Amino acid sequence: MIDKLPEGTVIGEMQAPLRWIFSHTTRFSGMVRITMQDGEGFILVRKGEPLAAQFMHPLKSLSGPSALKYFGSQPILDFGLFRYEPREMQAALAVSADMQALLQPGSSAENGGQEDVVAETVESERLEDVAAGTAESGDTVDASPGEESDPIKALLRHPGVTAVACFTDGLCTSSAGQIDADYTVAFAEELLRWVFRLQSAVPSNGGFEQMTLFYRGGNIIIAPYGDEYLCIFTRPEVQFGQVRRIIREMQGGV
């Protein structure tokens, strides 16, 4: 049944306890796909709130609150995050209702939740219309001939680079590509805090230079960029020599 859910946009794969997932998805809406003990399951999350859950195993099948309780009993979970657009979330809620996986059947998760999704869809379409109107008015951010190009957007010209965000102090200052900038920055900031805590515990001869995470859909690279940081997403086939060259070029321009 999990295969009937929308695929969504891959954010990444990691390991963490259930409470960490909820505390770090306050800006995320989508599916948390969990694999464990020869079984798999999912949790639908919208801004840190679980809406549906299910776990399928050859020897057991848990849906709704019982599945969520089971996930919470595990010390660590292997999971992937898949971001949903409003219409995808609405479809996922409908599928979850069919499989009796909703955490609040007949109430906010099924009815009010879908109404909220529709409202989000309307707002999303409104913002798209505003963006389209801006583009028609000529206020685009693409550089015209003779003008200096945006170095962040220029990164997308490198083969294999799919998205990039520039951030500082938890704020995204610039981004390019299909990316959830707010969630990406929150995720990258959490990783940086972990690195800095590790550096304070382990003596080092130098500062932070680069961090690379691997997942099935590609790679995530975090590196300093002047007084800010870059978070670069690439496809799996991109070579590290190419990534290091891209970062050196960027750092040399600031």
DAMOCOR-V258518 format. One record per residue. N is the residue number from 1. OMEGA is omega in degrees with one decimal (* if undefined). Layout:
n->N omega->OMEGA
n->N omega->OMEGA
This chain:
n->1 omega->-178.3
n->2 omega->179.8
n->3 omega->178.2
n->4 omega->178.1
n->5 omega->175.6
n->6 omega->-178.5
n->7 omega->-177.5
n->8 omega->179.4
n->9 omega->-177.1
n->10 omega->174.8
n->11 omega->179.1
n->12 omega->178.2
n->13 omega->-177.4
n->14 omega->176.5
n->15 omega->179.5
n->16 omega->174.2
n->17 omega->-176.3
n->18 omega->-177.6
n->19 omega->177.6
n->20 omega->-179.2
n->21 omega->-177.2
n->22 omega->-178.1
n->23 omega->-178.1
n->24 omega->177.7
n->25 omega->-179.1
n->26 omega->176.6
n->27 omega->-173.2
n->28 omega->172.5
n->29 omega->-179.3
n->30 omega->-176.3
n->31 omega->169.7
n->32 omega->-177.5
n->33 omega->-171.2
n->34 omega->174.4
n->35 omega->-178.1
n->36 omega->171.3
n->37 omega->178.4
n->38 omega->178.1
n->39 omega->177.4
n->40 omega->179.4
n->41 omega->-179.1
n->42 omega->170.0
n->43 omega->171.0
n->44 omega->-176.6
n->45 omega->172.4
n->46 omega->178.2
n->47 omega->175.9
n->48 omega->-178.6
n->49 omega->177.2
n->50 omega->-179.1
n->51 omega->-178.0
n->52 omega->179.7
n->53 omega->175.2
n->54 omega->175.0
n->55 omega->-178.8
n->56 omega->-179.4
n->57 omega->178.7
n->58 omega->-176.7
n->59 omega->-178.5
n->60 omega->175.6
n->61 omega->-177.7
n->62 omega->-179.9
n->63 omega->176.1
n->64 omega->-175.8
n->65 omega->-179.0
n->66 omega->177.2
n->67 omega->179.6
n->68 omega->178.4
n->69 omega->179.1
n->70 omega->177.4
n->71 omega->-178.7
n->72 omega->-179.9
n->73 omega->-178.8
n->74 omega->-179.0
n->75 omega->-179.1
n->76 omega->179.6
n->77 omega->169.2
n->78 omega->-174.6
n->79 omega->173.0
n->80 omega->178.8
n->81 omega->179.9
n->82 omega->-176.5
n->83 omega->178.8
n->84 omega->165.7
n->85 omega->-176.9
n->86 omega->-180.0
n->87 omega->178.2
n->88 omega->178.1
n->89 omega->178.7
n->90 omega->178.6
n->91 omega->-179.9
n->92 omega->177.7
n->93 omega->178.6
n->94 omega->177.8
n->95 omega->179.7
n->96 omega->177.8
n->97 omega->179.1
n->98 omega->-178.9
n->99 omega->177.6
n->100 omega->-178.4
n->101 omega->-179.5
n->102 omega->-179.4
n->103 omega->178.5
n->104 omega->-177.1
n->105 omega->175.2
n->106 omega->-179.0
n->107 omega->-169.8
n->108 omega->-176.4
n->109 omega->-175.4
n->110 omega->-175.8
n->111 omega->179.8
n->112 omega->179.5
n->113 omega->179.5
n->114 omega->176.4
n->115 omega->177.2
n->116 omega->179.4
n->117 omega->178.2
n->118 omega->178.8
n->119 omega->177.9
n->120 omega->179.2
n->121 omega->179.0
n->122 omega->-179.7
n->123 omega->179.0
n->124 omega->179.3
n->125 omega->178.4
n->126 omega->179.3
n->127 omega->177.6
n->128 omega->178.3
n->129 omega->178.4
n->130 omega->179.1
n->131 omega->179.0
n->132 omega->178.3
n->133 omega->177.7
n->134 omega->-179.9
n->135 omega->-179.5
n->136 omega->-178.1
n->137 omega->177.9
n->138 omega->-179.0
n->139 omega->179.7
n->140 omega->-179.7
n->141 omega->177.3
n->142 omega->-178.3
n->143 omega->174.8
n->144 omega->178.9
n->145 omega->178.8
n->146 omega->178.8
n->147 omega->178.4
n->148 omega->-178.4
n->149 omega->177.4
n->150 omega->-177.0
n->151 omega->178.6
n->152 omega->178.2
n->153 omega->-179.7
n->154 omega->178.9
n->155 omega->-178.6
n->156 omega->177.9
n->157 omega->178.4
n->158 omega->-179.9
n->159 omega->176.4
n->160 omega->177.3
n->161 omega->-174.8
n->162 omega->-179.9
n->163 omega->179.6
n->164 omega->175.1
n->165 omega->174.8
n->166 omega->-173.1
n->167 omega->174.8
n->168 omega->177.5
n->169 omega->176.5
n->170 omega->-179.2
n->171 omega->175.9
n->172 omega->-178.9
n->173 omega->178.6
n->174 omega->178.0
n->175 omega->178.9
n->176 omega->-178.3
n->177 omega->179.2
n->178 omega->-172.6
n->179 omega->171.5
n->180 omega->-170.3
n->181 omega->-177.0
n->182 omega->-179.2
n->183 omega->-179.9
n->184 omega->-179.0
n->185 omega->178.9
n->186 omega->179.3
n->187 omega->-178.7
n->188 omega->178.6
n->189 omega->178.6
n->190 omega->178.0
n->191 omega->179.0
n->192 omega->178.7
n->193 omega->178.2
n->194 omega->179.5
n->195 omega->-177.5
n->196 omega->175.8
n->197 omega->178.5
n->198 omega->179.3
n->199 omega->179.8
n->200 omega->-179.3
n->201 omega->-178.2
n->202 omega->-180.0
n->203 omega->-179.4
n->204 omega->-179.5
n->205 omega->-177.5
n->206 omega->179.7
n->207 omega->-179.8
n->208 omega->-178.5
n->209 omega->-176.2
n->210 omega->175.5
n->211 omega->-178.7
n->212 omega->176.0
n->213 omega->179.6
n->214 omega->170.3
n->215 omega->-171.2
n->216 omega->-175.8
n->217 omega->-179.3
n->218 omega->-177.5
n->219 omega->174.5
n->220 omega->-178.5
n->221 omega->176.2
n->222 omega->-177.4
n->223 omega->176.9
n->224 omega->177.8
n->225 omega->-173.7
n->226 omega->176.4
n->227 omega->-177.9
n->228 omega->178.2
n->229 omega->174.9
n->230 omega->170.7
n->231 omega->-172.5
n->232 omega->176.0
n->233 omega->179.1
n->234 omega->172.8
n->235 omega->-174.4
n->236 omega->-173.2
n->237 omega->-178.9
n->238 omega->-177.9
n->239 omega->-177.2
n->240 omega->177.2
n->241 omega->178.2
n->242 omega->-180.0
n->243 omega->179.6
n->244 omega->179.1
n->245 omega->178.8
n->246 omega->-178.5
n->247 omega->178.7
n->248 omega->178.2
n->249 omega->179.2
n->250 omega->-178.4
n->251 omega->179.4
n->252 omega->-178.4
n->253 omega->-179.2
n->254 omega->*
